[in-house]
Amino acid sequence: MERFGRPVLWTSAGIASGLVLVFLGVLLWPGTDTVDAKDATPTERTISFPTTVSPNAPTPPVVTIQSAPPGPTATTTQTVPPGPTATTTQTVRVKVTPAPKVPTAHTSTSAARIVYFRVTREPKCEVAATATTPAQAAVDIQLSWKVLGADQVAFSDDEPNYFESHGGRAGKRGRFPTVHTLSMEYFCNDGEDTTHEYTINTMGKGPSTKLSIAYTVPAAEPAS
């Protein structure tokens, strides 16, 4: 074959030299491996770093980068061990979205507590005057209570189950504050002991709590 008047010889040595040059050109051509985010797990990502190498350099290393703890944005820097000709540093910004917080419902199911319920003034029955003793006027009974963990208190007298039998709406004598003192007439029986029973039921903020107390006034001593 002739080109520009001079013969060109295709020899085995020439063909071999051409193949070597092509091979070296392929090795020296820089390339970048990319990682598809959908192929990485939520807690681990594998990234291959581009590195310039000489013909005798080993294959560029592969670096595994762990995800940062939950937070707005975490930055991780990994340096690839240097090869014969170059070192490559790759900075990866990883945005981690924390798992949504599940709201916790707080529902009070504990029953109210009655701190105290007691007679704070003793009642007296009316007694007529005799030849030897003066008359005695009647004295109303006084009751006091204190309740925690409730909205109101239902009060009943002589019917301890009134609150339950009326749908828990109120007591026989109505609804009162959780801290209260109440005075009421004490009805007496002529010539015999008189007993009255008083009951409070807590209302609101959980199951109702109930407490009853009874008080007895002895009959007056007969006149001599």
ChimeraX attribute file (.defattr): number of C-alpha atoms within 10 A of each C-alpha:
attribute: neighborCount
match mode: 1-to-1
recipient: residues
	/A:1	8
	/A:2	8
	/A:3	7
	/A:4	6
	/A:5	7
	/A:6	8
	/A:7	9
	/A:8	10
	/A:9	9
	/A:10	9
	/A:11	8
	/A:12	8
	/A:13	8
	/A:14	10
	/A:15	10
	/A:16	10
	/A:17	10
	/A:18	10
	/A:19	11
	/A:20	10
	/A:21	10
	/A:22	10
	/A:23	11
	/A:24	12
	/A:25	12
	/A:26	9
	/A:27	14
	/A:28	12
	/A:29	9
	/A:30	11
	/A:31	11
	/A:32	9
	/A:33	9
	/A:34	11
	/A:35	12
	/A:36	10
	/A:37	10
	/A:38	7
	/A:39	9
	/A:40	12
	/A:41	11
	/A:42	11
	/A:43	11
	/A:44	11
	/A:45	17
	/A:46	17
	/A:47	17
	/A:48	16
	/A:49	19
	/A:50	19
	/A:51	20
	/A:52	18
	/A:53	20
	/A:54	14
	/A:55	12
	/A:56	9
	/A:57	11
	/A:58	10
	/A:59	9
	/A:60	16
	/A:61	14
	/A:62	12
	/A:63	15
	/A:64	11
	/A:65	16
	/A:66	14
	/A:67	18
	/A:68	16
	/A:69	14
	/A:70	12
	/A:71	11
	/A:72	10
	/A:73	12
	/A:74	14
	/A:75	11
	/A:76	13
	/A:77	11
	/A:78	14
	/A:79	12
	/A:80	19
	/A:81	11
	/A:82	14
	/A:83	18
	/A:84	12
	/A:85	10
	/A:86	12
	/A:87	14
	/A:88	14
	/A:89	14
	/A:90	15
	/A:91	10
	/A:92	13
	/A:93	13
	/A:94	18
	/A:95	15
	/A:96	16
	/A:97	11
	/A:98	10
	/A:99	7
	/A:100	6
	/A:101	6
	/A:102	6
	/A:103	6
	/A:104	6
	/A:105	6
	/A:106	6
	/A:107	8
	/A:108	10
	/A:109	9
	/A:110	11
	/A:111	17
	/A:112	21
	/A:113	15
	/A:114	19
	/A:115	10
	/A:116	11
	/A:117	20
	/A:118	16
	/A:119	18
	/A:120	14
	/A:121	13
	/A:122	14
	/A:123	21
	/A:124	21
	/A:125	22
	/A:126	16
	/A:127	16
	/A:128	12
	/A:129	12
	/A:130	11
	/A:131	7
	/A:132	8
	/A:133	11
	/A:134	10
	/A:135	11
	/A:136	13
	/A:137	12
	/A:138	15
	/A:139	17
	/A:140	17
	/A:141	18
	/A:142	17
	/A:143	17
	/A:144	15
	/A:145	19
	/A:146	16
	/A:147	22
	/A:148	15
	/A:149	18
	/A:150	21
	/A:151	16
	/A:152	19
	/A:153	27
	/A:154	23
	/A:155	23
	/A:156	22
	/A:157	18
	/A:158	14
	/A:159	16
	/A:160	21
	/A:161	16
	/A:162	21
	/A:163	23
	/A:164	13
	/A:165	11
	/A:166	11
	/A:167	8
	/A:168	16
	/A:169	14
	/A:170	21
	/A:171	25
	/A:172	19
	/A:173	11
	/A:174	12
	/A:175	19
	/A:176	19
	/A:177	15
	/A:178	19
	/A:179	15
	/A:180	13
	/A:181	16
	/A:182	14
	/A:183	15
	/A:184	11
	/A:185	13
	/A:186	20
	/A:187	18
	/A:188	20
	/A:189	13
	/A:190	12
	/A:191	11
	/A:192	12
	/A:193	13
	/A:194	16
	/A:195	15
	/A:196	15
	/A:197	14
	/A:198	19
	/A:199	23
	/A:200	26
	/A:201	27
	/A:202	32
	/A:203	25
	/A:204	14
	/A:205	17
	/A:206	16
	/A:207	14
	/A:208	19
	/A:209	16
	/A:210	18
	/A:211	13
	/A:212	17
	/A:213	14
	/A:214	13
	/A:215	15
	/A:216	14
	/A:217	18
	/A:218	15
	/A:219	16
	/A:220	16
	/A:221	9
	/A:222	7
	/A:223	10
	/A:224	7
